[in-house]
Amino acid sequence: SSGINAEYGAYKQSMNTVLVQEMGRFNVLSECVRSSLVNLQKAIKGLVVMSQELEDVAAAVMNGKIPEMWMGKSYPSLKPLGSYVNDLIQRLNFLQEWYDNGVPNVFWVSGFYFTQAFITGVKQNYARKYTIPIDTLSFDYDVMPEDCDTSKPPEDGAYVNGLFVDGARWDREKNVFAESTPKVLFDTMPMIQMKPMKKLEIPERPIYWCPVYKTSERRGTLSTTGHSTNFVIDMRLSSDKPEMHWVLRGLALLCQLDD
């Protein structure tokens, strides 16, 4: 952690702060996973006492569920154990590539532990660049075409991907939400550009305030930071139907699926 702080602690870029904090959180989780499994192996060999906590870890692993001990240090997830471990490894790889190669052009928004810090970082970069008070800023959102050039980051804001549409699908031709395809529960959302701008300057257009959640459970508890553990943000996305149409269908974006 001190090495990360030394290299990325210059904080010229708000995203460096986000990276340092994310790595800190994932280090705590990785250490919890690693130490519990090492101690479980020792307990099975009879080298250490099999505590109740370790028994619970063993039972969860046998049943293909995420151990409670891990969930105490983890981001929310409803995945079975195998998928959870794969997802965790993907998140660690995302951060490692960021650390090795610098700030990515496209952010895998679902890979963050504390997504709100990333959202604030995007606003902060914009506020510093144009010397605008951060509390006067909000976001507009552009859904990007499939062939969008991602060889460099956008001039302002950030490209994000990794979201899923629940309760509808995204019509890639008309660039609006449309009814779900029969028997298809989820649709992948194309890449989105988050564009910070002054609240008063956001253009008027027909939109749906689409909530973004970390899991399909769609409920969380308020954490000590005042943020929900599951709800992330409302995104202003184009719609050609009245808002109530999508509210009744429970339309939302999810950071991860349950499988």
Order of alpha helices (4+ residues) and beta strands (2+ residues): alpha-alpha-alpha-alpha-alpha-beta-alpha-beta-beta-beta-beta-beta-beta-beta-beta-beta-alpha-beta
